[in-house]
Amino acid sequence: MFGGTGDLSMRKLLPALYHSDRDGRLAPETRIIALSRAGLDDADFRGKVEAEVRPGLHADDAEGWDRFLGRLHHVTADVAADTQTHPGWGRLTRMLAGREGSDRIFYLASPPMTFGPFCRAVHAAGLVTPRSRVVLEKPLGRDLEGARRINDEVGAIFEERQIFRIDHYLGKETVQNLLVLRFANAFLEPIWNSLWIDHVQITAAESVGTPGRRGYYDHAGALRDMVQNHLLQLLCLVAMEPPSRGDRESIRDEKVKVLQSLRPISGTEADRFTVRGQYAAGEVDGRAVPGYLDEPDKTPPTDASRHVETFTAIRAEVKNWRWAGVPFYLRTGKRMPYRRSEIVVQFKDVPHSIFPGGSPNRLVLRLQPSEGIHLHIMAKEPGAGDVIPRPVPLSLSFADTFRARVPEAYERLLMDVLAGNPTLFMRRDEVEAAWSWIDPIIATWESRDALPEPYTAGTSGPAAAHELLGRSGRTWHEEDLP
């Protein structure tokens, strides 16, 4: 793990690997080697993991925890150093000597500008083998040109089959269940089209802000940070055609077709169909919080900070026969009143209703905080007298139904990397197709030089986001689920 002492490694990767080890999914000879510039030896690193990782794991199996700690090592290395003379690279080479026939995973938990240099460094050190794989964290560049440059640099060392571009949203149980729900149930696929579906909403809302992360967020913004990868990936899974086979490439082929079918948005259409917002001071969970520009950070806000969006909403369209005329509304934001990620498929009203009111039929797939599937139907309220229809949800909670711990997304994805299964990872053409759609939106925003619309922290975004749906008589799905 390059960046092995960083936030991602300590919060997500090491806990995921511990749970995988506890469940018996790591081979006995598996080792986990953290690379960083921290200057730690193995004992120091294990102590750091003991202090920072274990408290959040409820790791009460002392034998299992000791076994996991025994897998951990630390190597002090720098991608800028000469791999032939630097002692850290020499140590890593000696640790891997004689294991050329084993699976070797290089996980780059580091900024994207390090991807190319790191790949060149491990190649120069002679560490890349036919059974090596490399995992790239998002964001993959800031635009199409940057993504292509990174893909070229990594592709010069690793073959495409060895490159795993990770998006942790695709490891969530609900996302994987979306494929099963669509393609393993005969009742749903016949109505999964523009004849029966009115619109689709995809939301990734966070109640947290960006304290200590303004440097990163000034550089990224919500569109690059969330829409280009997470939300577009969810849109692809909702909109894709049934693959001819369940093999590794067929699903990715269909996802690329969706991205290539997205209606381009630029110029005046970007003004009409996209919204930018930035949170101002407000209250979240009964606690006063500052606005984006006043968040505590190592560096003061700049003019770029005033222009960055912490919220965005987009009305997208997939221009093909299945989805003609069906809007896909994408929304993500910081400092909203709740932490919630979900997909809402709103069905059309029945052709002729004998009961008052419209149809509440919708399918809600909740990704977080509690993963599950909820189908809203109309049912008769119990009792004698008049027939009173009432909307009710048929709910499937994964935790309650399967009576098992729902694994974190990184657990599934890391095991897929070890198995060499790329199904839930992005292919090069997929990443570049997503950037091709995003870039014109960014270009329009930058040409307008307008500030994002402010919204009060603890609210569900700027007024323009509600107008985006309100122009067609629709509203955002905001209700809580059981």
Number of C-alpha atoms within 10 A of each C-alpha: 23 23 20 26 22 16 12 14 22 18 14 15 19 23 20 23 20 23 20 18 19 17 10 10 13 17 8 10 7 14 17 17 18 22 26 21 16 15 13 18 13 17 14 13 21 20 13 15 19 13 11 12 20 17 10 10 11 8 15 9 10 9 11 16 17 10 15 22 20 14 16 18 20 25 26 18 24 18 19 11 13 16 22 14 9 14 15 22 24 16 14 20 17 10 14 13 10 9 10 14 10 14 16 20 18 19 24 22 23 21 15 19 13 15 25 19 17 20 23 19 22 18 15 14 16 12 18 21 15 13 13 20 22 25 20 21 19 21 19 27 19 16 20 19 14 16 19 19 16 20 22 14 17 21 18 13 19 21 13 15 13 19 25 25 20 25 21 20 21 22 21 21 19 24 25 14 15 17 16 11 16 17 15 12 11 10 11 12 13 11 12 17 18 17 15 16 20 19 21 23 20 26 23 22 22 17 18 17 21 18 15 13 14 24 17 12 17 19 13 18 22 23 24 23 20 20 24 24 23 17 22 19 25 21 23 19 21 21 21 21 16 15 15 9 9 10 12 13 16 14 21 22 16 19 26 22 18 24 26 17 15 16 13 18 23 20 14 9 13 19 15 14 18 22 25 27 26 29 27 19 19 17 17 19 11 8 8 12 20 18 20 25 20 14 18 16 14 11 10 12 17 11 8 10 19 15 20 23 26 27 29 25 27 25 22 19 19 24 17 14 9 15 20 13 16 20 19 22 25 22 26 25 28 28 32 26 18 20 15 19 21 23 26 21 21 20 21 17 15 12 7 6 10 6 10 8 10 11 18 19 20 20 19 23 23 22 20 15 11 16 19 24 24 19 17 18 16 15 13 12 13 10 8 7 6 8 12 14 15 13 13 16 19 11 16 16 16 17 13 10 10 10 9 9 9 13 14 17 18 22 21 19 25 22 16 17 23 15 10 17 17 21 19 25 24 21 22 18 15 21 21 22 20 22 24 18 20 21 20 17 22 16 13 17 21 12 10 10 9 11 17 20 20 20 23 21 26 25 17 22 30 21 13 17 25 16 14 21 18 12 9 8 8 13 14 17 14 9 6 7 12 11
